[in-house]
Amino acid sequence: MSQNNRHEERRFLNHDSLHPTVKLLTKAQRLWTDAYVDEMETLLGASVCRRLAIFKLPPGFVLSVIVPVFNERNTIATVVDRLREIGIPMQIVLIDDGSDDGTADSIEALASDPTITVLRHDQNLGKGAAIRTGIRSCSGDVIVIQDADQEYDPSDFRYLLQPLLAGEADIAYGTRYGHYDRQLSPWWHQAVNSFITLLASVCIGIRLSDVETCYKMAPRQHFDTILPQLAESRFGIEIEMTARWARRGLRFTERPIRYQHRWYDEGKKIGWRDGVSALWCIVKYGLFKR
């Protein structure tokens, strides 16, 4: 966006003539108002707004964000703050998956927020199990999955949401690869991910660049439809969900997202065994169509 356009955007957000209800909103919340979108389309034009993912939300729209949490006491509050900062009407569903490091206390401190739903597993069951639990409690129009480790930036939600609300796709994945606005991951990390994604694409039948991405977004009905069949309790859920949606003939799209890789000494949990499991899930849900 040019310097002049940024100036006009700031002018609008602080405009004295704004409706009193709009003026009570935070700056981030104003970015999602119809008045803001109308102003930006007047200043920039509809085509530029489309490229910048500036669009109107349906009346009463709510985004449900499923956040599986396991031993993330140092990051969960920051992740919730980053979710709040984007300003979109949101239900945050936190699933404490048997944490034993004090995460439960960190989550309890957030539970008074009416937009937050807190669920717990007595023991660690895995990301897939936490996602299944979260889906059952979602009430929003669209659901997205968010990790609790700060590797992903929720401000990218607007780019994933755009094609879904425009009716251009049924499922939106955020891809960490193939674009310039990202931190470079270790070569082996990207190589393994690319190998798994290629096999999944061949066996499942859709060409993806990042099947293991956390950011999977879809209207709630598409999550609800596959929920009774979901069986994977760990990271194999990434492959299983993709295969089950693809088998229903749903339209996929990918949008570039930012990604800050963290290391195992910082709490990263996925390991080589999960890579082997992913290969089995590709065979199971792709080739065998289980």
ZITALIN-V446865 format. One record per residue. PSI is psi in radians with two decimals (NA if undefined). NEAR is the number of other C-alpha atoms within 10 Angstrom. Layout:
PSI/NEAR
PSI/NEAR
//
This chain:
2.40/9
2.90/7
-0.70/8
-0.72/10
-0.64/13
-0.65/11
-0.74/11
-0.63/15
-0.78/17
-0.68/12
-0.77/11
-0.79/17
-0.33/18
0.31/11
2.30/11
-0.37/10
0.05/9
2.58/14
2.47/10
-0.66/9
-0.73/7
-0.66/16
-0.39/15
-0.25/11
2.72/14
2.90/12
-0.76/16
-0.71/14
-0.62/17
-0.48/19
-0.31/21
0.11/19
2.65/16
-0.63/15
-0.71/16
-0.79/21
-0.75/19
-0.75/17
-0.77/14
-0.65/21
-0.59/17
-0.72/11
-0.73/15
-0.44/14
2.66/12
-0.67/16
-0.70/11
-0.72/14
-0.65/17
-0.77/13
-0.52/9
0.05/12
0.83/17
1.94/21
2.86/23
2.52/17
2.59/17
2.65/10
2.32/7
0.23/8
2.44/12
2.35/17
2.18/22
2.24/26
2.01/25
2.16/26
1.67/25
2.35/27
2.16/27
1.96/28
1.02/21
0.79/24
-0.44/20
-0.21/15
-0.39/15
-0.69/23
-0.68/17
-0.72/14
-0.76/21
-0.72/20
-0.71/10
-0.60/15
-0.78/20
-0.62/19
-0.36/15
-0.28/20
-0.10/17
2.48/21
2.20/17
2.51/21
2.12/22
2.10/26
1.85/25
2.21/27
1.86/25
1.85/24
1.09/24
0.60/19
2.58/19
0.41/15
0.21/13
0.03/12
-0.64/21
-0.67/21
-0.69/11
-0.71/16
-0.68/22
-0.60/10
-0.32/10
-0.22/17
-0.31/14
-0.26/11
2.12/9
-0.29/9
-0.05/15
2.25/18
2.19/18
2.20/19
2.72/16
2.51/18
2.36/16
-0.49/10
2.82/12
2.05/18
-0.32/14
2.83/20
-0.75/23
-0.74/21
-0.68/21
-0.68/26
-0.75/23
-0.76/22
-0.73/21
-0.73/25
-0.70/20
-0.39/11
0.04/15
2.42/21
-0.01/15
3.01/19
-0.63/16
2.54/22
2.47/27
2.69/26
2.36/20
2.18/26
2.78/21
0.31/23
0.13/24
0.21/19
-0.45/16
2.63/21
1.93/18
-0.21/22
-0.24/17
-0.12/17
-0.63/21
-0.58/16
-0.57/20
-0.64/26
-0.55/25
-0.94/20
-0.44/19
-0.81/20
-0.45/17
-0.09/11
0.35/9
-0.22/13
2.82/18
-0.54/19
2.32/22
2.19/25
2.46/26
2.12/26
2.32/23
-0.12/28
2.81/22
0.27/10
2.97/11
-0.37/11
1.21/12
2.71/15
2.43/12
2.26/14
2.84/15
2.52/10
-0.67/9
-0.58/9
-0.83/11
-0.63/15
-0.79/12
-0.78/13
-0.73/18
-0.69/18
-0.83/14
-0.72/21
-0.70/23
-0.81/18
-0.73/17
-0.72/29
-0.75/20
-0.78/14
-0.58/19
-0.58/24
0.20/14
2.50/16
1.84/16
2.82/19
-0.14/22
1.36/24
-0.43/25
0.12/24
2.51/19
-0.70/19
1.61/25
2.09/21
2.41/25
2.72/22
2.57/20
-0.60/18
-0.51/12
-0.56/18
-0.78/21
-0.63/14
-0.68/13
-0.18/15
-0.80/17
-0.38/9
-0.33/12
2.28/17
-0.38/14
2.30/20
-0.29/16
-2.49/18
-0.15/21
-0.24/23
-0.52/22
-0.77/19
-0.78/26
-0.83/26
-0.76/22
-0.80/25
-0.73/25
-0.66/22
-0.75/19
-0.66/17
-0.38/15
0.07/11
0.37/9
2.61/13
2.20/15
2.60/20
2.72/17
2.47/20
2.44/19
2.44/18
2.81/24
2.68/20
2.22/20
1.74/14
2.40/16
2.82/13
2.97/9
-0.55/9
-0.15/7
-0.01/8
0.09/13
2.41/13
-0.44/11
2.39/11
-3.01/10
-0.55/9
-0.60/8
-0.54/14
-0.75/16
-0.73/12
-0.67/16
-0.68/23
-0.73/17
-0.70/14
-0.60/24
-0.77/25
-0.80/18
-0.86/16
-0.34/20
-1.18/24
-0.84/15
-0.24/11
0.80/15
NA/12
//
